[in-house]
Each structure stands twice: as structure tokens, then as C-alpha cells.
Amino acid sequence: MARGAHLATMLQTGLRIQSDLGSVVVSPVSASAAADIGPVDVVIFAVKLCDSEEAAALSHRS
């Protein structure tokens, strides 16, 4: 799940993961609502601290 420009960028160009071992670009399933995403194997939960509670509440499927 993502919002706004972050969602648009991930849908358009993917998500770059960088490490000391190198970098890779992946195309994750991305949407602005949990209900729009089917079953997944991995969830990356990365938000600013002030948004943690709201983001966690939005991550539950309805």
C-alpha cells in the first residue's frame, strides 16, 4: 500500500532495493487500499513514526 506520488512511482518504475551487495528493482503489488491487494508472501511496512498507527489501521483488510 502506498499513497500519492509514492504509489504512482512504484506502479510506473518499480521499487529499488539497495544494499552493500548491490541493487535490484522489483515490481511489487501496490495499491492505496489493502482490500485491493490479494494474498501476499511479504509485507514491507515502512512509514514515518507519526503515521504508524494510521498506516497500521489502514493495512487491515475490510
Secondary structure, DSSP 8 states (H G I E B T S, - for coil): ---HHHHHHHHHH-EEEEETTEEEEE-----SSGGGS---S-------GGGHHHHHHHTS--
